[in-house]
């Protein structure tokens, strides 16, 4: 007897349009409770609220236009993820993570522990040739006349990888085949073994564009941040404590970027980026999400999520799984 389940529908929390609205003028995230309150406390932000409400539909429209009209410079990066694109150290870590008897102690022997207290780790992820090919493709797209969505409210320059068509061939296999088993050992208490969606984007820092990133936490259970290049000075990451903790930014930890290497951390860890000194810095950021965790408590409003249907992976929330249908009973 075969059963068929309806496709899983991902959602966002309604707080996306009311909580954590970024005000660049003050470098703060604020809460929306109505136009009068917003104008009184921070000035006009209605455009940002409205932008968030239209985000899903506009992103889907950009993705469709790019798919039909854009001509890649490096089409090979759109092929299904191959082991040749991945650093040998990353392949070894992934292989160990799925081996019988794998445990945290053995895994940590194969990773760099940046901070045991903050549970921040680093590992080479991509080879230098793959980083170069991906960068060339991203620059080609940046210079094209295709529409481009902002990576997030704090970054003005970069690329949303799902709009470019790189989710299915690159990011989903990276999450499912490699990151999930690794994160299951590193962060079992944060949904590391239940990752079922992601949001992946590339951010760019350059003179005359974005230079630094204010302190924030991610809308994710876990985060991977990979330095892709180019040649640059400055721009180090800094980390405080978890956002729920008092004095969370006391004595922040600074972490320098290493091209091709990825920094792994909890999404709730407060962090930011120091000002760029010289050159250009491009980083791939992957927000890893587990609906089994966030369906209980939205990490942005810290309440039970008020679900709103959304495009693609949404913000990683899901509604209750629909009942399966007995195909034989219908024939």
Secondary structure as UniProt FT lines:
FT   STRAND          3..4
FT   STRAND          10..13
FT   HELIX           14..17
FT   STRAND          21..23
FT   TURN            24..27
FT   STRAND          28..30
FT   HELIX           35..42
FT   HELIX           46..69
FT   HELIX           75..78
FT   HELIX           83..85
FT   HELIX           88..97
FT   TURN            100..101
FT   HELIX           104..108
FT   TURN            109..110
FT   STRAND          112..115
FT   TURN            116..119
FT   STRAND          120..124
FT   HELIX           128..143
FT   STRAND          158..160
FT   HELIX           161..164
FT   HELIX           167..171
FT   HELIX           172..173
FT   HELIX           174..179
FT   HELIX           180..186
FT   HELIX           188..190
FT   TURN            191..193
FT   STRAND          197..205
FT   TURN            207..208
FT   STRAND          213..216
FT   STRAND          222..229
FT   STRAND          232..234
FT   STRAND          237..242
FT   TURN            243..244
FT   TURN            246..251
FT   STRAND          253..255
FT   TURN            259..260
FT   STRAND          261..266
FT   TURN            267..268
FT   STRAND          269..273
FT   STRAND          276..279
FT   STRAND          281..289
FT   HELIX           291..294
FT   TURN            295..296
FT   TURN            299..301
FT   STRAND          307..309
FT   TURN            312..315
FT   STRAND          317..318
FT   STRAND          325..326
FT   HELIX           328..330
//
